[in-house]
Amino acid sequence: MITMSEYQYYEFRTIDRPLNQRQMDELRKWSTRAEITPTSFTNVYHYGDFRGSPETMMERYFDAFVYVANWGTNRLMFRIPRRLLDVKAAGEYAAEDVLSIKAKRKHVVLEFLSNEEGGDWVEGEPWMAQLIGLRAELMRGDLRALYLGWLSSLRERYGYDDEDREEGADVFEPPVPPGLGKLSAPLKALAEFLRVEEELLEVAAKPSGGDVPSEPSREALERWIKKLPAAEKNQYLLRFLAEDGDIRLRSELRQRYAEATLPKQARPAPIPRRTAAQVLAACDARIEAKKRRKTQRAARK
């Protein structure tokens, strides 16, 4: 009899700055078999387990983490500079055992978790490349990833029996961000990684009008930059060369630009919030409607 061996995939990435040799030597103590580079730590286990702590690794060294196990666990973490994420706004999307948001003094750690026993699983190697772009989107103030995290929790928390649905009738969805009907490639990958039903996505996107705020034009950025004091521009250039690098500094500058120009722009009207039970009921109705149409098409043939 052939049995499937255990499979656990760990991948950590640095984004804002590479690891130095001392840090790489420290990481080697946690695993003798891991592939360690200045920007990554990767290991696959077919027996045994990782001796280190992903939470500690994210605290000390890395900006992104993907974990996949063949018993149905998918796990994704990001470390984001605290000044580049509105912790209060992000906290509205937290969902027990599915999406956690832990704010530290200098950074915030986001964790997405999906468990599905007996379901299909995909090996972990492709996921980091597909999901890593979410961090930059979050740093630009795009909270759609957090809404997808909350959405992925509904079936587990409120979708199994009448008692769960009654509890869901008292739980309102967090603010629905614009642009859910036009997901980026990383957001589509996140929906798949978290196993969000297609119909649930369709229901969630229905009231999500408009688009995600577009990137400012080069001309608009140029006009804004000219107004910055010279000393401030010099400080930003020094940080770019010596400290923060490209992605973090770009996100901070674009955040500052948005704060400086947003009051002049029209603010979208708030979207009425639904309860978790209403969202699930609409999803189930959509699933049944699709089944009926499929049955009708088969009957006509």
C-alpha positions as CSV (number, residue, x, y, z in Angstrom):
1,M,0.0,0.0,0.0
2,I,1.3,3.4,-1.0
3,T,0.9,6.3,1.5
4,M,1.3,9.9,0.8
5,S,4.2,11.4,2.7
6,E,3.9,14.5,4.8
7,Y,4.4,17.8,3.0
8,Q,5.1,21.2,4.7
9,Y,6.4,24.1,2.7
10,Y,8.0,27.2,4.4
11,E,9.0,30.3,2.5
12,F,10.1,33.6,4.0
13,R,11.1,36.7,2.0
14,T,12.7,40.0,2.7
15,I,11.5,43.0,0.7
16,D,12.6,46.2,2.2
17,R,16.3,45.2,2.7
18,P,18.5,42.1,2.3
19,L,19.7,40.0,5.1
20,N,23.3,40.5,6.2
21,Q,25.8,37.7,6.8
22,R,25.3,37.7,10.5
23,Q,21.5,37.3,10.1
24,M,22.0,34.5,7.6
25,D,24.3,32.7,10.1
26,E,21.6,33.1,12.8
27,L,19.0,31.6,10.5
28,R,21.2,28.6,9.7
29,K,20.9,27.6,13.4
30,W,17.2,27.0,12.9
31,S,17.6,24.7,9.9
32,T,20.6,22.9,8.4
33,R,18.7,22.0,5.2
34,A,17.0,25.3,4.4
35,E,18.0,27.2,1.3
36,I,19.0,30.6,2.6
37,T,19.8,33.7,0.5
38,P,20.1,37.4,1.3
39,T,16.4,37.7,0.5
40,S,14.8,34.3,1.3
41,F,14.6,31.3,3.6
42,T,12.9,28.2,2.0
43,N,12.5,24.7,3.3
44,V,10.3,21.6,2.5
45,Y,9.6,19.0,5.2
46,H,8.4,15.4,4.3
47,Y,8.9,14.3,7.9
48,G,9.7,16.2,11.1
49,D,9.0,19.9,11.5
50,F,10.6,23.3,11.5
51,R,12.3,24.1,14.8
52,G,11.9,27.8,14.6
53,S,8.9,30.1,15.1
54,P,7.4,31.9,12.0
55,E,6.2,34.7,14.3
56,T,9.8,35.2,15.6
57,M,11.2,35.0,12.1
58,M,8.8,37.7,10.9
59,E,9.6,39.9,13.9
60,R,13.3,39.8,13.4
61,Y,14.1,39.2,9.7
62,F,11.3,38.9,7.1
63,D,8.5,40.8,5.4
64,A,6.5,38.0,4.0
65,F,5.8,34.3,4.8
66,V,3.9,31.5,3.0
67,Y,3.2,28.1,4.6
68,V,1.4,25.2,2.9
69,A,0.7,21.7,4.4
70,N,-0.9,18.8,2.6
71,W,-3.4,18.3,5.4
72,G,-5.1,21.5,4.3
73,T,-3.5,24.4,6.0
74,N,-2.6,27.6,4.1
75,R,-0.9,30.4,6.0
76,L,0.2,33.9,4.8
77,M,1.9,36.6,6.8
78,F,3.1,40.2,6.0
79,R,5.1,42.6,8.1
80,I,4.3,46.2,7.2
81,P,5.8,49.4,8.7
82,R,3.2,50.8,11.1
83,R,3.2,54.3,9.6
84,L,2.1,52.8,6.3
85,L,-1.0,51.0,7.5
86,D,-4.0,52.5,9.3
87,V,-4.2,50.0,12.2
88,K,-7.6,51.2,13.3
89,A,-9.1,50.8,9.8
90,A,-7.4,47.4,9.3
91,G,-8.6,46.1,12.7
92,E,-12.3,46.3,11.5
93,Y,-11.5,43.3,9.2
94,A,-10.0,41.0,11.9
95,A,-11.7,37.6,12.1
96,E,-10.9,35.0,14.8
97,D,-8.7,32.1,13.6
98,V,-8.6,33.5,10.1
99,L,-7.3,37.1,9.9
100,S,-5.2,38.5,12.8
101,I,-3.7,42.0,12.9
102,K,-0.9,42.5,15.5
103,A,0.4,46.0,15.9
104,K,3.9,46.5,17.3
105,R,5.7,49.8,18.0
106,K,7.3,50.0,14.5
107,H,5.4,47.5,12.4
108,V,2.2,45.6,12.0
109,V,2.0,41.8,11.3
110,L,-1.0,40.5,9.3
111,E,-1.8,36.8,9.2
112,F,-4.2,35.0,6.9
113,L,-5.1,31.4,7.7
114,S,-7.2,28.8,5.8
115,N,-7.8,25.2,6.9
116,E,-9.7,22.7,4.8
117,E,-9.4,19.1,5.8
118,G,-9.6,16.6,2.9
119,G,-9.7,19.3,0.2
120,D,-7.4,19.7,-2.8
121,W,-4.1,21.3,-2.1
122,V,-1.4,22.8,-4.3
123,E,2.3,22.6,-3.6
124,G,3.7,25.7,-1.9
125,E,6.4,26.8,-4.4
126,P,4.2,29.0,-6.7
127,W,2.3,30.9,-4.0
128,M,4.9,33.5,-2.8
129,A,5.4,34.9,-6.3
130,Q,1.6,35.2,-6.7
131,L,0.9,36.7,-3.3
132,I,3.8,39.0,-2.5
133,G,2.4,41.9,-4.5
134,L,-0.4,42.2,-1.8
135,R,2.0,43.8,0.6
136,A,2.6,46.8,-1.7
137,E,-1.2,47.1,-2.3
138,L,-1.8,47.2,1.4
139,M,0.9,49.8,1.9
140,R,-0.8,52.0,-0.6
141,G,-4.0,51.9,1.5
142,D,-5.8,49.2,-0.6
143,L,-7.8,47.2,2.0
144,R,-9.4,44.7,-0.4
145,A,-7.0,41.9,0.8
146,L,-8.3,42.4,4.4
147,Y,-11.9,42.2,3.2
148,L,-11.2,38.9,1.4
149,G,-9.7,37.6,4.6
150,W,-12.9,38.5,6.5
151,L,-15.0,37.0,3.7
152,S,-13.1,33.7,3.9
153,S,-14.1,33.3,7.5
154,L,-17.9,33.4,7.0
155,R,-18.6,29.8,6.0
156,E,-16.5,28.4,8.9
157,R,-18.0,30.7,11.5
158,Y,-21.7,31.2,10.4
159,G,-22.4,28.8,7.6
160,Y,-23.1,25.3,9.0
161,D,-26.4,25.3,10.9
162,D,-29.3,27.5,12.0
163,E,-27.6,28.4,15.3
164,D,-24.5,29.7,13.4
165,R,-26.8,31.7,11.1
166,E,-28.6,33.3,14.0
167,E,-25.2,34.4,15.4
168,G,-24.3,35.8,12.0
169,A,-27.4,37.9,12.0
170,D,-25.9,40.1,14.6
171,V,-22.5,40.5,12.9
172,F,-22.1,43.2,10.3
173,E,-19.5,43.2,7.6
174,P,-16.6,45.6,7.7
175,P,-16.5,48.6,5.3
176,V,-16.7,47.3,1.7
177,P,-13.7,48.7,-0.2
178,P,-14.1,49.9,-3.8
179,G,-12.9,47.7,-6.6
180,L,-13.9,44.3,-5.4
181,G,-15.4,43.6,-8.8
182,K,-12.0,44.2,-10.5
183,L,-9.4,42.2,-8.5
184,S,-5.7,42.4,-9.2
185,A,-3.8,39.2,-10.0
186,P,-2.4,39.0,-6.4
187,L,-6.0,39.5,-5.0
188,K,-7.3,36.7,-7.2
189,A,-4.5,34.5,-6.0
190,L,-5.4,35.4,-2.4
191,A,-9.0,34.4,-2.9
192,E,-7.9,31.1,-4.2
193,F,-5.3,30.6,-1.4
194,L,-8.0,31.3,1.2
195,R,-10.6,29.2,-0.7
196,V,-13.2,31.9,-1.0
197,E,-16.1,30.6,-3.0
198,E,-16.7,32.2,-6.4
199,E,-20.3,33.0,-5.5
200,L,-19.2,34.6,-2.3
201,L,-16.9,36.9,-4.2
202,E,-19.7,37.8,-6.6
203,V,-22.0,38.7,-3.7
204,A,-19.3,40.7,-1.9
205,A,-18.5,42.7,-5.0
206,K,-22.1,43.6,-5.8
207,P,-22.3,46.8,-3.6
208,S,-18.6,47.6,-4.2
209,G,-18.9,50.3,-6.7
210,G,-16.2,52.4,-8.2
211,D,-12.5,51.7,-8.6
212,V,-9.5,51.7,-6.3
213,P,-8.0,55.2,-6.3
214,S,-5.8,55.4,-9.4
215,E,-2.1,56.1,-9.2
216,P,-1.3,59.9,-9.5
217,S,0.0,61.1,-12.8
218,R,3.6,62.0,-13.3
219,E,2.7,65.7,-13.7
220,A,0.6,65.7,-10.5
221,L,3.5,64.2,-8.6
222,E,5.9,66.7,-10.1
223,R,3.8,69.6,-9.0
224,W,3.6,68.2,-5.4
225,I,7.3,67.4,-5.2
226,K,8.2,71.0,-6.2
227,K,6.3,72.3,-3.1
228,L,8.3,70.1,-0.7
229,P,11.0,71.9,1.3
230,A,14.6,71.2,0.0
231,A,15.7,69.8,3.3
232,E,12.9,67.4,3.3
233,K,13.6,66.2,-0.2
234,N,17.3,65.7,0.8
235,Q,16.3,63.6,3.7
236,Y,14.1,61.4,1.6
237,L,16.9,60.9,-0.9
238,L,19.3,60.0,1.9
239,R,16.9,57.4,3.3
240,F,16.4,55.9,-0.1
241,L,20.2,55.4,-0.6
242,A,21.1,54.4,3.0
243,E,18.1,52.9,4.7
244,D,14.6,52.2,3.4
245,G,15.1,51.4,-0.2
246,D,12.6,51.6,-2.9
247,I,9.3,50.0,-1.9
248,R,8.9,51.3,1.6
249,L,9.9,54.8,0.8
250,R,7.7,54.9,-2.4
251,S,4.7,53.8,-0.3
252,E,5.3,56.4,2.3
253,L,5.7,59.2,-0.2
254,R,2.5,58.2,-2.0
255,Q,0.7,58.0,1.3
256,R,1.8,61.6,2.0
257,Y,0.7,62.7,-1.5
258,A,-2.7,61.1,-0.9
259,E,-3.1,62.8,2.5
260,A,-2.1,66.2,0.9
261,T,-4.5,65.9,-2.0
262,L,-7.5,63.8,-0.7
263,P,-9.4,66.7,0.8
264,K,-9.7,68.2,-2.6
265,Q,-11.2,65.0,-4.1
266,A,-14.8,63.8,-3.8
267,R,-15.2,61.2,-1.1
268,P,-17.4,58.2,-2.0
269,A,-20.7,57.7,-0.3
270,P,-20.6,55.1,2.5
271,I,-22.0,51.6,1.4
272,P,-24.7,50.2,3.6
273,R,-23.3,47.2,5.6
274,R,-24.9,43.8,5.5
275,T,-24.9,41.1,8.2
276,A,-22.8,38.0,7.8
277,A,-26.0,36.0,7.6
278,Q,-27.3,38.2,4.7
279,V,-24.0,37.8,2.8
280,L,-24.1,34.0,3.2
281,A,-27.8,33.8,2.3
282,A,-27.2,35.8,-0.9
283,C,-24.3,33.5,-1.7
284,D,-26.4,30.3,-1.2
285,A,-29.2,31.8,-3.3
286,R,-26.7,32.5,-6.1
287,I,-25.3,28.9,-5.9
288,E,-28.9,27.5,-6.2
289,A,-29.7,29.8,-9.1
290,K,-26.6,28.5,-10.9
291,K,-27.6,24.9,-10.3
292,R,-31.1,25.6,-11.6
293,R,-29.7,27.2,-14.8
294,K,-27.4,24.3,-15.3
295,T,-30.2,21.8,-14.9
296,Q,-32.4,23.7,-17.3
297,R,-29.7,23.8,-19.9
298,A,-29.1,20.1,-19.6
299,A,-32.9,19.5,-19.9
300,R,-33.1,21.6,-23.1
301,K,-30.2,19.6,-24.6
